[in-house]
Amino acid sequence: MNTSPIKEMCMKNGPKSKAWVKLIFYSFLIWVFGWVVGPYIEKTIPIYTEITQVVEEQNIDSAAYMYMDSVGSYDGEYYLTDSFKHARRDDYGLTKAFFAGIISCFLILGAGWRYVL
Protein backbone atom coordinates (compact mmCIF):
# COMPACT_ATOMS: atom_id res chain seq x y z
CA MET A 1 0.00 0.00 0.00
CA ASN A 2 1.40 3.39 -1.03
CA THR A 3 0.75 6.03 1.65
CA SER A 4 2.13 9.51 2.20
CA PRO A 5 4.89 10.13 4.76
CA ILE A 6 2.53 12.20 6.91
CA LYS A 7 -0.01 9.37 7.03
CA GLU A 8 2.72 6.87 7.88
CA MET A 9 3.94 9.10 10.72
CA CYS A 10 0.39 9.50 12.04
CA MET A 11 -0.28 5.78 11.92
CA LYS A 12 2.98 5.04 13.72
CA ASN A 13 2.72 7.76 16.40
CA GLY A 14 -1.03 7.81 16.86
CA PRO A 15 -3.55 10.65 16.99
CA LYS A 16 -1.24 12.96 18.93
CA SER A 17 1.10 13.47 15.98
CA LYS A 18 -1.86 13.90 13.65
CA ALA A 19 -3.11 16.74 15.84
CA TRP A 20 0.31 18.44 15.73
CA VAL A 21 0.48 18.11 11.94
CA LYS A 22 -2.96 19.70 11.63
CA LEU A 23 -2.01 22.51 14.01
CA ILE A 24 1.15 23.33 12.07
CA PHE A 25 -0.63 23.09 8.71
CA TYR A 26 -3.52 25.36 9.70
CA SER A 27 -1.15 27.83 11.34
CA PHE A 28 0.74 27.96 8.06
CA LEU A 29 -2.52 28.60 6.17
CA ILE A 30 -3.37 31.49 8.50
CA TRP A 31 0.11 32.93 7.97
CA VAL A 32 -0.22 32.64 4.17
CA PHE A 33 -3.58 34.39 4.25
CA GLY A 34 -2.32 37.20 6.47
CA TRP A 35 0.95 37.87 4.65
CA VAL A 36 0.25 36.85 1.04
CA VAL A 37 -3.45 36.67 0.21
CA GLY A 38 -4.57 39.61 2.37
CA PRO A 39 -2.18 42.20 0.86
CA TYR A 40 -2.96 40.90 -2.64
CA ILE A 41 -6.70 41.33 -2.07
CA GLU A 42 -6.11 44.77 -0.57
CA LYS A 43 -4.33 45.90 -3.76
CA THR A 44 -6.94 44.46 -6.13
CA ILE A 45 -10.10 45.91 -4.55
CA PRO A 46 -10.54 49.37 -6.11
CA ILE A 47 -13.07 50.61 -3.55
CA TYR A 48 -10.58 50.09 -0.72
CA THR A 49 -8.34 52.91 -1.91
CA GLU A 50 -11.33 55.22 -2.30
CA ILE A 51 -12.52 54.47 1.24
CA THR A 52 -9.02 55.21 2.50
CA GLN A 53 -8.99 58.54 0.64
CA VAL A 54 -12.36 59.60 2.05
CA VAL A 55 -11.33 58.62 5.58
CA GLU A 56 -8.09 60.61 5.31
CA GLU A 57 -9.74 63.68 3.70
CA GLN A 58 -12.50 63.82 6.32
CA ASN A 59 -10.02 63.08 9.15
CA ILE A 60 -12.15 60.15 10.33
CA ASP A 61 -10.82 57.78 12.98
CA SER A 62 -12.19 54.63 11.37
CA ALA A 63 -10.96 52.30 14.12
CA ALA A 64 -12.87 54.28 16.74
CA TYR A 65 -16.07 54.16 14.69
CA MET A 66 -15.87 50.42 14.40
CA TYR A 67 -16.02 49.90 18.16
CA MET A 68 -18.41 52.69 19.17
CA ASP A 69 -22.14 52.93 19.24
CA SER A 70 -22.65 56.66 19.09
CA VAL A 71 -24.03 59.39 16.88
CA GLY A 72 -20.52 60.01 15.56
CA SER A 73 -20.21 56.49 14.23
CA TYR A 74 -23.58 56.81 12.51
CA ASP A 75 -22.51 60.12 10.94
CA GLY A 76 -19.23 58.62 9.73
CA GLU A 77 -20.98 55.67 8.15
CA TYR A 78 -23.54 57.99 6.57
CA TYR A 79 -20.88 60.26 5.03
CA LEU A 80 -18.93 57.31 3.63
CA THR A 81 -22.01 55.67 2.17
CA ASP A 82 -23.34 58.96 0.81
CA SER A 83 -20.03 59.81 -0.86
CA PHE A 84 -20.12 56.54 -2.80
CA LYS A 85 -23.76 56.98 -3.79
CA HIS A 86 -23.08 60.45 -5.21
CA ALA A 87 -20.01 59.23 -7.08
CA ARG A 88 -22.38 57.49 -9.53
CA ARG A 89 -20.50 54.23 -9.33
CA ASP A 90 -21.86 51.13 -11.00
CA ASP A 91 -19.94 48.70 -8.78
CA TYR A 92 -21.53 49.84 -5.52
CA GLY A 93 -24.29 47.94 -3.72
CA LEU A 94 -25.92 44.64 -4.63
CA THR A 95 -23.92 43.78 -7.75
CA LYS A 96 -22.96 40.50 -9.37
CA ALA A 97 -19.53 40.72 -7.74
CA PHE A 98 -21.14 41.11 -4.31
CA PHE A 99 -23.29 38.01 -4.75
CA ALA A 100 -20.34 36.08 -6.22
CA GLY A 101 -18.39 36.91 -3.07
CA ILE A 102 -21.20 35.67 -0.84
CA ILE A 103 -21.53 32.44 -2.82
CA SER A 104 -17.77 31.86 -2.74
CA CYS A 105 -17.80 32.28 1.05
CA PHE A 106 -20.47 29.61 1.36
CA LEU A 107 -18.53 27.30 -0.98
CA ILE A 108 -15.36 27.72 1.10
CA LEU A 109 -17.33 27.02 4.28
CA GLY A 110 -18.90 23.96 2.71
CA ALA A 111 -15.53 22.62 1.57
CA GLY A 112 -14.16 23.19 5.05
CA TRP A 113 -17.00 21.32 6.70
CA ARG A 114 -16.77 18.45 4.23
CA TYR A 115 -13.02 17.92 3.89
CA VAL A 116 -11.41 19.47 6.98
CA LEU A 117 -13.71 18.53 9.84
Backbone as CSV, one residue per row, in Angstrom:
resi,resn,N_x,N_y,N_z,CA_x,CA_y,CA_z,C_x,C_y,C_z
1,MET,0.839,-1.177,0.000,0.000,0.000,0.000,0.888,1.245,0.000
2,ASN,0.607,2.185,-0.881,1.397,3.389,-1.032,0.729,4.533,-0.265
3,THR,1.316,4.953,0.851,0.753,6.035,1.647,1.755,7.169,1.740
4,SER,1.265,8.337,2.075,2.132,9.509,2.195,2.941,9.435,3.482
5,PRO,4.075,10.153,3.549,4.894,10.133,4.762,4.152,10.670,5.989
6,ILE,3.277,11.640,5.783,2.525,12.196,6.908,1.569,11.148,7.464
7,LYS,0.906,10.411,6.569,-0.013,9.365,7.032,0.735,8.254,7.755
8,GLU,1.928,7.913,7.221,2.718,6.872,7.885,3.126,7.318,9.286
9,MET,3.540,8.590,9.417,3.935,9.099,10.725,2.745,9.097,11.676
10,CYS,1.577,9.473,11.192,0.392,9.505,12.038,-0.023,8.106,12.470
11,MET,0.096,7.149,11.562,-0.280,5.778,11.917,0.707,5.202,12.925
12,LYS,1.974,5.567,12.821,2.984,5.041,13.721,2.899,5.701,15.101
13,ASN,2.707,7.024,15.139,2.725,7.758,16.405,1.347,7.985,17.009
14,GLY,0.308,7.679,16.309,-1.030,7.810,16.860,-1.653,9.172,16.606
15,PRO,-2.793,9.419,17.247,-3.547,10.647,16.989,-2.849,11.913,17.480
16,LYS,-1.913,11.775,18.410,-1.238,12.962,18.933,-0.416,13.650,17.845
17,SER,0.304,12.873,17.052,1.102,13.466,15.979,0.203,14.033,14.884
18,LYS,-0.924,13.394,14.656,-1.862,13.898,13.653,-2.386,15.276,14.070
19,ALA,-2.645,15.443,15.342,-3.110,16.744,15.839,-2.037,17.810,15.653
20,TRP,-0.768,17.464,15.904,0.312,18.435,15.729,0.486,18.811,14.255
21,VAL,0.365,17.828,13.384,0.480,18.108,11.941,-0.629,19.057,11.510
22,LYS,-1.846,18.804,11.967,-2.958,19.701,11.628,-2.732,21.102,12.173
23,LEU,-2.264,21.207,13.405,-2.013,22.512,14.014,-0.981,23.299,13.214
24,ILE,0.106,22.649,12.840,1.147,23.329,12.066,0.633,23.710,10.682
25,PHE,-0.103,22.817,10.047,-0.626,23.092,8.714,-1.606,24.264,8.723
26,TYR,-2.540,24.283,9.659,-3.524,25.364,9.704,-2.889,26.675,10.151
27,SER,-1.879,26.618,10.990,-1.147,27.834,11.343,-0.445,28.407,10.119
28,PHE,0.108,27.518,9.303,0.740,27.957,8.059,-0.283,28.595,7.124
29,LEU,-1.474,28.020,7.023,-2.516,28.601,6.166,-2.921,29.995,6.647
30,ILE,-3.033,30.171,7.958,-3.367,31.487,8.500,-2.262,32.481,8.173
31,TRP,-1.025,32.060,8.293,0.106,32.932,7.970,0.074,33.320,6.492
32,VAL,-0.170,32.353,5.611,-0.224,32.635,4.173,-1.333,33.635,3.872
33,PHE,-2.490,33.462,4.508,-3.579,34.392,4.249,-3.236,35.796,4.738
34,GLY,-2.632,35.892,5.905,-2.318,37.199,6.470,-1.211,37.939,5.753
35,TRP,-0.230,37.217,5.233,0.946,37.874,4.653,0.999,37.820,3.140
36,VAL,0.205,36.959,2.506,0.249,36.851,1.045,-1.102,37.207,0.431
37,VAL,-2.136,36.487,0.828,-3.449,36.670,0.213,-4.067,38.012,0.612
38,GLY,-3.983,38.355,1.899,-4.570,39.611,2.369,-4.040,40.843,1.648
39,PRO,-2.709,41.040,1.597,-2.183,42.196,0.860,-2.525,42.167,-0.627
40,TYR,-2.583,40.979,-1.231,-2.960,40.905,-2.644,-4.397,41.375,-2.847
41,ILE,-5.300,40.925,-1.978,-6.700,41.333,-2.074,-6.826,42.837,-1.838
42,GLU,-6.058,43.347,-0.887,-6.105,44.769,-0.573,-5.725,45.620,-1.784
43,LYS,-4.771,45.151,-2.578,-4.331,45.898,-3.758,-5.304,45.774,-4.920
44,THR,-6.078,44.688,-4.975,-6.938,44.456,-6.130,-8.362,44.970,-5.953
45,ILE,-8.750,45.387,-4.756,-10.097,45.914,-4.554,-10.048,47.427,-4.750
46,PRO,-10.652,47.941,-5.818,-10.536,49.367,-6.109,-11.253,50.257,-5.087
47,ILE,-12.312,49.781,-4.489,-13.074,50.608,-3.554,-12.289,50.844,-2.258
48,TYR,-11.359,49.955,-1.954,-10.584,50.085,-0.721,-9.759,51.371,-0.721
49,THR,-9.146,51.685,-1.848,-8.338,52.906,-1.911,-9.222,54.144,-1.819
50,GLU,-10.424,54.077,-2.384,-11.333,55.220,-2.298,-11.819,55.429,-0.864
51,ILE,-12.110,54.343,-0.159,-12.517,54.466,1.244,-11.391,55.092,2.050
52,THR,-10.171,54.656,1.791,-9.018,55.208,2.501,-8.871,56.697,2.224
53,GLN,-9.082,57.119,0.983,-8.985,58.543,0.639,-10.049,59.363,1.364
54,VAL,-11.279,58.871,1.387,-12.364,59.597,2.050,-12.088,59.702,3.547
55,VAL,-11.625,58.615,4.150,-11.334,58.622,5.584,-10.228,59.627,5.896
56,GLU,-9.190,59.669,5.068,-8.094,60.611,5.310,-8.518,62.052,5.053
57,GLU,-9.301,62.309,3.999,-9.744,63.677,3.696,-10.658,64.230,4.776
58,GLN,-11.540,63.380,5.305,-12.497,63.825,6.316,-11.927,63.737,7.728
59,ASN,-10.688,63.239,7.851,-10.022,63.083,9.147,-10.876,62.223,10.095
60,ILE,-11.301,61.068,9.591,-12.154,60.151,10.334,-11.279,59.095,10.996
61,ASP,-11.501,58.859,12.276,-10.815,57.778,12.981,-11.645,56.514,12.792
62,SER,-11.357,55.773,11.729,-12.190,54.626,11.366,-12.140,53.509,12.405
63,ALA,-11.036,53.347,13.088,-10.957,52.303,14.118,-11.882,52.631,15.284
64,ALA,-11.991,53.893,15.643,-12.869,54.282,16.739,-14.329,54.076,16.355
65,TYR,-14.678,54.337,15.108,-16.068,54.160,14.689,-16.483,52.698,14.692
66,MET,-15.536,51.834,14.447,-15.872,50.419,14.396,-16.307,49.888,15.759
67,TYR,-15.758,50.440,16.821,-16.021,49.904,18.158,-16.914,50.799,19.003
68,MET,-17.556,51.769,18.405,-18.406,52.688,19.165,-19.850,52.566,18.697
69,ASP,-20.744,52.832,19.600,-22.144,52.932,19.240,-22.588,54.327,19.642
70,SER,-22.330,55.271,18.770,-22.646,56.660,19.090,-23.132,57.361,17.834
71,VAL,-23.548,58.585,18.011,-24.028,59.388,16.884,-22.884,59.630,15.908
72,GLY,-21.669,59.784,16.421,-20.516,60.010,15.556,-20.262,58.852,14.617
73,SER,-20.434,57.643,15.098,-20.214,56.489,14.227,-21.290,56.420,13.152
74,TYR,-22.502,56.778,13.514,-23.575,56.809,12.509,-23.275,57.873,11.454
75,ASP,-22.833,59.047,11.884,-22.511,60.117,10.938,-21.378,59.714,10.004
76,GLY,-20.342,59.063,10.558,-19.225,58.622,9.726,-19.664,57.616,8.686
77,GLU,-20.482,56.668,9.089,-20.984,55.668,8.145,-21.866,56.319,7.093
78,TYR,-22.661,57.289,7.506,-23.545,57.991,6.574,-22.733,58.752,5.530
79,TYR,-21.693,59.470,5.968,-20.883,60.256,5.029,-20.143,59.351,4.047
80,LEU,-19.615,58.232,4.536,-18.928,57.313,3.630,-19.897,56.731,2.604
81,THR,-21.034,56.256,3.077,-22.012,55.672,2.166,-22.529,56.708,1.179
82,ASP,-22.813,57.896,1.669,-23.335,58.958,0.811,-22.323,59.374,-0.250
83,SER,-21.049,59.416,0.114,-20.034,59.811,-0.862,-19.951,58.812,-2.003
84,PHE,-20.156,57.535,-1.723,-20.121,56.544,-2.795,-21.395,56.593,-3.640
85,LYS,-22.520,56.893,-3.019,-23.762,56.984,-3.789,-23.714,58.155,-4.770
86,HIS,-23.134,59.268,-4.346,-23.079,60.445,-5.213,-21.956,60.366,-6.233
87,ALA,-21.087,59.386,-6.111,-20.006,59.231,-7.079,-20.508,58.566,-8.361
88,ARG,-21.753,58.143,-8.368,-22.383,57.489,-9.527,-21.600,56.261,-9.984
89,ARG,-21.247,55.445,-9.023,-20.498,54.233,-9.332,-21.467,53.128,-9.726
90,ASP,-21.019,52.262,-10.622,-21.861,51.130,-10.998,-21.444,49.843,-10.281
91,ASP,-20.360,49.897,-9.505,-19.940,48.703,-8.780,-20.209,48.829,-7.288
92,TYR,-21.181,49.627,-6.920,-21.525,49.837,-5.520,-22.878,49.203,-5.234
93,GLY,-22.995,48.499,-4.128,-24.289,47.941,-3.724,-24.410,46.470,-4.055
94,LEU,-25.618,46.052,-4.374,-25.917,44.641,-4.627,-25.619,44.301,-6.087
95,THR,-24.361,44.072,-6.389,-23.924,43.778,-7.751,-23.637,42.291,-7.904
96,LYS,-23.309,41.890,-9.124,-22.956,40.496,-9.373,-21.710,40.100,-8.581
97,ALA,-20.750,41.021,-8.485,-19.529,40.716,-7.737,-19.831,40.511,-6.251
98,PHE,-20.756,41.276,-5.706,-21.143,41.111,-4.307,-21.728,39.725,-4.065
99,PHE,-22.662,39.323,-4.918,-23.290,38.012,-4.750,-22.301,36.880,-5.033
100,ALA,-21.375,37.089,-5.967,-20.343,36.081,-6.219,-19.464,35.907,-4.992
101,GLY,-19.168,36.993,-4.303,-18.386,36.909,-3.074,-19.120,36.146,-1.991
102,ILE,-20.405,36.392,-1.835,-21.203,35.675,-0.837,-21.243,34.182,-1.163
103,ILE,-21.473,33.856,-2.421,-21.533,32.445,-2.824,-20.188,31.774,-2.612
104,SER,-19.093,32.469,-2.946,-17.772,31.860,-2.743,-17.489,31.623,-1.268
105,CYS,-17.958,32.503,-0.395,-17.796,32.282,1.052,-18.516,31.013,1.488
106,PHE,-19.730,30.821,1.011,-20.467,29.608,1.364,-19.801,28.355,0.797
107,LEU,-19.228,28.456,-0.403,-18.528,27.302,-0.978,-17.280,26.958,-0.167
108,ILE,-16.545,27.967,0.272,-15.364,27.725,1.101,-15.768,27.098,2.427
109,LEU,-16.834,27.612,3.031,-17.325,27.025,4.280,-17.756,25.577,4.084
110,GLY,-18.462,25.321,2.995,-18.904,23.958,2.707,-17.736,23.010,2.503
111,ALA,-16.719,23.458,1.777,-15.531,22.618,1.573,-14.827,22.362,2.897
112,GLY,-14.784,23.367,3.744,-14.165,23.193,5.054,-14.899,22.182,5.894
113,TRP,-16.207,22.267,5.910,-16.998,21.317,6.704,-16.861,19.899,6.165
114,ARG,-16.799,19.797,4.839,-16.770,18.449,4.232,-15.396,17.797,4.333
115,TYR,-14.330,18.539,4.038,-13.018,17.923,3.887,-12.097,18.143,5.094
116,VAL,-12.325,19.187,5.872,-11.407,19.467,6.976,-11.908,18.854,8.279
117,LEU,-13.184,19.030,8.559,-13.707,18.532,9.839,-14.123,17.084,9.761
